[in-house]
């Protein structure tokens, strides 16, 4: 693995020995901010699982040229860890995305719940947000070297998520909701140890938490209430905590 990483939108047609020209933004980051030089090695990724090992031929911060040395496809052998996140306001969701990549989550479902402040006026607005979030994934991949793509779905309303849970959640996954509602929720780790699942989906509420009706709908769909400990966490902290617990549990099983 090289010390430098760069993003290229589509590597499907890349050929060994050929040249690759990075975008102005990627060139500026690689050869400007990171000060990569000619002959330095670079891992180039496209979020589809394709990675190229390249060598810098021309270290231009405007249009860096790379020579393709090798090409490989990554096999996704991860245990599914899906974060169903009711969207927080501001840039907090961007931070959750970047943390999810670094912690090894496989997918995020952005959810608009009853108490979610973030709203979307139309389908175009949702797609625009999706493109912005993909940029956060790219940034996190560069930082973490985790080039197995984090799948991010289009934002979905809470009721639709519950009705279509099987679409978002692979078979064999345990469904967990971080709950401030249940009387005696079990610790998340205890649920994982008891169920011994093939993956996990964790539902995290927004600021202000899920409503009573939403909790009821989640329980009816089979989501098991879990406690994250004695402290009340902000949504971004709860998300990171939950992914970390799931990741540590499944790594221990390997």
ZABA-77834 format. One line per 5 residues: number of its first residue (from 1); their letters; for each residue y, x negated, z negated of C-alpha. Coordinates in steps of 0.5 Angstrom, whole numbers, plus 2048, in hexadecimal, padded with zeros to 3 digits. Example, Ala and Ser with C-alpha at 12.3 -4.5 7.8 and 13.67 -1.06 7.14 Angstrom:
BEGIN
1> as> 7F7/7E7/7F0  7FE/7E5/7F2
This chain:
BEGIN
1> xxxxx> 800/800/800  807/7FD/802  80D/7FD/7FD  811/801/802  810/808/804
6> xxxxx> 814/80C/809  813/813/80C  812/815/813  812/81D/815  80B/81C/81A
11> xxxxx> 806/816/81A  801/81A/81E  802/816/825  804/810/822  800/80A/825
16> xxxxx> 7FE/803/822  802/7FE/825  807/803/827  80F/803/824  811/808/81F
21> xxxxx> 819/809/81F  81B/80C/818  821/811/817  828/80F/815  826/812/80E
26> xxxxx> 820/80E/80D  822/808/810  828/808/80C  824/809/806  81F/804/808
31> xxxxx> 823/7FE/80B  82A/800/807  828/802/800  821/7FF/7FF  823/7F9/803
36> xxxxx> 81D/7F8/807  81D/7F2/80C  819/7F1/812  812/7EF/812  811/7F4/80B
41> xxxxx> 80C/7F9/80B  80D/800/80A  809/806/809  80B/80C/80E  809/813/80C
46> xxxxx> 80A/81A/80F  807/81F/809  801/821/80E  7FD/81B/80B  7FE/816/810
51> xxxxx> 801/80F/80E  802/809/812  803/802/810  809/7FF/814  80D/7F9/814
56> xxxxx> 814/7F9/815  816/7F6/81C  81D/7F7/81B  820/7F8/814  826/7FD/817
61> xxxxx> 829/802/811  82B/806/817  825/806/81B  81F/802/818  819/800/81D
66> xxxxx> 812/7FF/81A  80C/7FD/81D  806/801/81C  800/7FD/819  7FB/802/817
71> xxxxx> 7FA/809/816  7F6/80D/811  7F5/814/80F  7F5/816/807  7EF/81A/805
76> xxxxx> 7F2/81F/7FF  7EC/81F/7FA  7F1/822/7F5  7EF/827/7F0  7F4/82D/7F1
81> xxxxx> 7FA/82D/7EC  7FE/833/7EF  805/834/7EB  808/83B/7EC  80F/83A/7EA
86> xxxxx> 814/840/7E8  81A/83C/7EB  81F/83A/7E6  827/839/7E8  82A/833/7EB
91> xxxxx> 827/82D/7ED  821/82D/7E8  81C/830/7ED  81E/829/7F1  81C/825/7EB
96> xxxxx> 815/829/7EA  813/828/7F1  814/821/7F0  811/820/7EA  80B/825/7ED
101> xxxxx> 80A/81F/7F2  80A/81A/7ED  805/81D/7E8  800/81F/7EE  801/827/7EF
106> xxxxx> 7FE/829/7F5  802/82F/7F6  808/833/7F4  80A/83A/7F5  811/83C/7F4
111> xxxxx> 812/843/7F0  818/848/7F0  816/84C/7EA  81A/851/7E6  81E/84C/7E2
116> xxxxx> 81F/847/7E7  826/845/7E9  825/842/7F0  825/848/7F5  824/847/7FD
121> xxxxx> 828/84C/802  823/84B/807  81D/848/80B  822/842/80E  824/841/807
126> xxxxx> 81D/840/804  81B/83B/80A  822/837/809  820/836/801  819/834/804
131> xxxxx> 81C/82F/808  820/82C/802  81A/82C/7FE  816/828/803  81B/823/802
136> xxxxx> 81A/822/7FB  813/821/7FC  814/81B/801  819/818/7FC  813/819/7F7
141> xxxxx> 80E/816/7FB  812/810/7FC  813/80F/7F5  80C/810/7F3  808/80E/7F9
146> xxxxx> 804/814/7F8  803/816/7FF  7FE/81C/7FF  803/821/801  805/826/7FB
151> xxxxx> 805/82D/7FF  80B/832/7FD  80B/839/7FF  811/83D/801  814/841/7FB
156> xxxxx> 810/847/7F9  812/84D/7F5  80E/84D/7EE  80A/854/7F0  808/851/7F7
161> xxxxx> 805/84B/7F4  801/84F/7EF  7FF/853/7F4  7FD/84E/7F9  7FB/849/7F4
166> xxxxx> 7F4/847/7F7  7F8/845/7FD  7FC/83F/7F9  7F7/83E/7F4  7F0/83B/7F7
171> xxxxx> 7E9/83D/7F4  7E7/83A/7EE  7EE/839/7EB  7EF/83B/7E4  7F6/840/7E4
176> xxxxx> 7FA/83E/7DE  801/841/7DC  805/83D/7D7  807/842/7D2  80C/844/7CD
181> xxxxx> 809/84B/7CD  802/84B/7CA  800/84B/7C3  7FB/846/7C3  7FB/842/7C9
186> xxxxx> 7F7/83C/7CA  7F9/835/7CB  7F9/833/7D2  7F4/82E/7D1  7EF/832/7CE
191> xxxxx> 7EF/837/7D3  7ED/832/7D8  7E8/82F/7D4  7E5/836/7D3  7E5/838/7DA
196> xxxxx> 7E3/832/7DD  7E7/834/7E4  7E7/830/7EB  7EF/831/7EB  7F4/834/7E7
201> xxxxx> 7FB/838/7E9  800/838/7E3  805/83E/7E3  80C/83C/7E0  811/841/7DF
206> xxxxx> 819/840/7E0  81F/83F/7DB  81E/845/7D7  817/846/7D8  812/84B/7DB
211> xxxxx> 813/852/7DA  80E/856/7D6  80C/85A/7DC  80B/853/7E0  807/850/7DA
216> xxxxx> 803/857/7DB  802/856/7E2  800/84F/7E1  7FB/850/7DC  7F8/856/7E0
221> xxxxx> 7F7/851/7E6  7F3/84C/7E2  7F8/847/7DF  7F6/845/7D8  7FC/844/7D4
226> xxxxx> 7FD/83D/7D1  802/839/7CC  805/833/7CE  806/831/7C6  80A/833/7C1
231> xxxxx> 811/831/7C4  814/836/7CA  815/832/7D0  81A/833/7D6  817/835/7DC
236> xxxxx> 817/82E/7DF  814/82B/7D9  80F/830/7D9  80D/82F/7E0  80C/827/7DF
241> xxxxx> 808/828/7D8  803/82D/7DC  802/829/7E2  801/823/7DD  7FC/826/7D9
246> xxxxx> 7F8/829/7DF  7F8/822/7E3  7F6/81E/7DC  7F0/823/7DB  7EE/823/7E3
251> xxxx> 7EE/81B/7E3  7EA/81B/7DD  7E5/81F/7E0  7E4/81A/7E6
